Amino acid sequence: MAKLSNDNNKKIITILQKDNSHISHITYNEFNVGNEGIIFNNKIGADTIINEVVSRSASELNGEICTGESERYRLFFIMSFQKYNTCKSYCWPGSSSFKSGYWSLC
């Protein structure tokens, strides 16, 4: 479970729940990132955040996807049956990879 809010024209996804293994699994009917970008706020301290888009609609990724300040956790996107636009920029620690419908930001 997560909550979407706005702060100075930047969208913020605040993670609200994690399981006993410190994993948060969020499903979306759609996931689009505009030019203003989006920030993940992991204030609950999940070790892994799985973001799953459950629609067949294409996702538009046109802005920054940020993990917040200096937080360290794994951020995954599952976008089956999707067409992707390439993000213009990223601002998370570590590396990222995209394979077979799975996008891993570690």
N, C-alpha and C positions, 0 to 999 in steps of 0.2 A: 504494500500500500504506500502511496506517495501523494503529495499535495503540490499542485502547480500554483505559483504566485508570480508577481511581477515586482521588480525593483529597478527603478531608473531605466525603463525600457528593456531590461534583461529579464528573461523568464528564468525562474528558479524551480527545480524539482526537488522538494524536500522529502527524503526517505523517512517513512514513519514506522516501518516494521521490519524486523529480521527474525529468522527462526533460530533454533538452538545452536545451529551450525554457523551462525552469523551471516546467513545468506538472505538477501532481500530479492524477491522475484516480483517484478512489476509488469503487468500487461497493459497494452495500449490498443485502442481501436484505430488510432492513427498516431504517427510520430513524425512531426515536421519541425525543422529548425529554420527560422527566418534569419535574415541578415543580422538581427540583434543578438543572436546566439542564445545559448542555454547553459545554466550552471546546475550541477548536481550538488545538493547539500546533504552530506552523509553524517548529520549530527548524531545519529544513533550508533555510529561506528560499525556498520556492516563490513565484513571482509570482502564480500562479493555482491555485486548488484547486477541482476539479470534483468534486462529490459527486453520484453517480447512484444512485437507488433503482431496482432492476431488477425489483421485485415489483409485483403489482397490488394489494397490500394497502394500506389507507389508512395514512398517517403521522400520528402524534399529536405535535403540536408545542406543548407546554404550559409550557415554561420558557425561560430565557434561552439564546441561542446567542451565544457570545462568541468573538472572534478572538484572545484573549490580551491581553497588555499593550498596547503601542502599535504593534503590528505593522501594516504596510501591505501588503495583498495583496488580490486579488479572490477572493471565495468564491462559488461558484455551486452551486445545487441543481437537479437535473433529476429530477422526480418525475412521470413520465408515468403516466397512468391512475390517478391518486391523488385522494383527497379530503383536504383539508387542514383542520386546526384552526388558528386564528390564534394565533400566539405571544403571550404576555402581555407580554414585554419583550425587548429586544435590547441588546447592548452591544458594538457594533463601530464602528470609525471610518468616516466617510463616509456614504453613503446606501444604500438598498436598494430593490429593485423586484421585482414578481412579475408575469410575463406568460406566458400560454399554457404553463403547466407548467414554466416556468423561473423560478427565484428567484435574483436577482443581488444580492449584497451587496458593494458596492464602496467 
